Amino acid sequence: MDFVLRKRGSFYCLDIKKKTFDADLMKKITFFIKDNIKNTHRLALNLKHVEEFDRGETVSSICGCGVNLYGLNPILSMQLSLLSPKKFPPVYVSEDDFIQSKRMLARRRFRVV
């Protein structure tokens, strides 16, 4: 299994276990969310073990899915900011910050020169 669902109170956390977040994993997560979870604003993806996104389309599908993210390393955060379209997902520092709705990371605008 590429991800594990945990429930903490009324919030859901998906722990991603793969090093590369690819389009196939995003399809699995999307189908899982549609079948099992009604409120996506109470769902967050734990990207602690993820090291990279495979393509820009994967980042676009994450942004369009409406889920929250936490546990990003700095390189993954930079890659997310570079590859994301205009819509940027809410990114929290930790799981507790997601649940308490505190310490949300701001989007950094990078440009490739």
Backbone hydrogen bonds, N-H to C=O, Kabsch-Sander energy under -0.5 kcal/mol:
donor,donor_aa,acceptor,acceptor_aa,energy
4,V,15,D,-1.7
6,R,13,C,-2.8
8,R,11,F,-3.0
11,F,8,R,-1.7
12,Y,42,R,-3.0
13,C,6,R,-3.0
14,L,44,A,-2.7
15,D,4,V,-2.9
15,D,13,C,-0.7
16,I,14,L,-0.7
16,I,46,N,-2.0
17,K,2,D,-3.1
18,K,2,D,-0.5
21,F,19,K,-0.5
21,F,52,E,-2.8
22,D,20,T,-0.9
26,M,22,D,-1.8
27,K,23,A,-2.1
28,K,24,D,-2.1
29,I,25,L,-2.4
30,T,26,M,-2.5
31,F,27,K,-2.4
32,F,28,K,-2.2
33,I,29,I,-2.6
34,K,30,T,-2.3
35,D,31,F,-1.9
36,N,32,F,-2.1
37,I,33,I,-2.1
40,T,38,K,-0.8
42,R,39,N,-1.1
43,L,40,T,-1.5
44,A,12,Y,-1.8
45,L,68,N,-2.6
46,N,14,L,-3.2
46,N,44,A,-0.5
47,L,45,L,-0.8
47,L,70,Y,-2.6
49,H,16,I,-0.5
51,E,19,K,-3.4
52,E,19,K,-1.6
54,D,21,F,-2.0
59,V,55,R,-1.2
60,S,56,G,-2.2
61,S,57,E,-2.1
62,I,58,T,-1.8
63,C,59,V,-2.3
64,G,60,S,-2.0
65,C,61,S,-0.9
66,G,62,I,-0.7
67,V,62,I,-0.7
68,N,43,L,-2.1
69,L,90,P,-2.4
70,Y,45,L,-2.0
71,G,92,Y,-0.8
71,G,93,V,-0.6
77,S,73,N,-2.3
78,M,74,P,-2.0
79,Q,75,I,-2.4
80,L,76,L,-2.4
81,S,77,S,-2.1
82,L,78,M,-2.3
83,L,79,Q,-2.3
84,S,80,L,-1.4
91,V,105,L,-0.5
92,Y,69,L,-3.1
93,V,103,R,-1.2
98,F,94,S,-1.6
99,I,95,E,-2.2
100,Q,96,D,-2.4
101,S,97,D,-0.8
102,K,97,D,-2.4
105,L,91,V,-3.5
110,F,108,R,-0.9
113,V,111,R,-0.6
